[in-house]
């Protein structure tokens, strides 16, 4: 006795894989789901490409797949840009005390009392603000300056550093994906 088994074929039909490159994410997912393909979406950031469009796919267009197969598409997402405003109160940050006026009494050659007021010069400092690899401010100020302000627009996560006379006085990671932010730097930091 010879038994012969004949396959009825796969329960899943063959599908011709279309190109969804340059389609929007939603159009690509709808097209592939209509063919009963499972879709996995990965994202990349490329500022040179349009936002929300498919830049590549794992199954070659024109190839054959089975219903239920998974196709991975890569969708471009433009980096989120936001603005960071850094406010520095230099006087507070450096705990700077202004020099006192010195009053001296003397007598001139005619016997008159002469009062002389001498105020010492206020010190200066160079303030540098860096965001990531970029120096967004590098200027000298009087140590009594309380309202230094600089804004910078960027994306992703960057390290913020504030240096006074070459010494880092403040540093923090800033996530530009969280939207616009203001950071005030003084002696409380």
C-alpha positions, 0 to 999 in steps of 0.5 A, a space after each residue: 500500500 502506498 499512501 500519497 499526501 497532497 498538499 493543498 498549499 499554504 493557508 497564506 497566499 503569496 503577496 507581491 511586495 509593493 514599494 512604499 518608499 516616499 509614502 507617508 507612514 500612514 499610507 504605507 501601513 494601510 497599503 501593507 496591512 491591506 495585503 495582510 502583511 504585518 508592519 513594524 515601524 522604526 524611526 530615524 532622524 535626518 534633517 535632509 529628508 521630509 518628515 513622516 515619509 518612509 525612507 526604506 523597507 526590509 522586503 524588496 519591492 517586487 519580491 514575493 512574501 506570504 500573508 502574515 509576514 512582517 515587513 519593517 519600514 523606516 520612517 523619517 522624523 525631523 528632529 524636534 527643535 526648541 529654544 533654551 534661554 540661559 540667564 546668568 546672575 554673575 554677581 550671585 553666582 560668584 558671590 561677588 561683593 562690591 568694593 567699598 568706597 574709601 574716604 580719606 581726610 587730608 589737609 592741603 597745603 593751605 590748611 584746608 581739610 580735603 575729603 577724598 573718596 576712592 572707589 576700587 574698580 569692579 572686577 571683570 570676568 569672562 563668561 562662556 556658555 556652551 551648549 554641546 559643541 557650540 559656544 553660544 556666548 563668550 564675553 567679559 562682564 563686570 562682576 556686578 552684572 545680574 542679567 546676562 541672557 542668551 538663547 539657543 535653538 537646537 535638538 536632541 540632548 546636549 550638555 549645558 556648561 557655564 564657565 567663569 574665567 575658564 572654570 566650570 561653574 554650572 553644567 547640566 544635560 538639557 533635553 531639547 525634545 521637551 520644548 522651550 526651556 529657561 534656566 536661571 543660573 545663580 548662587 542657588 545652583 
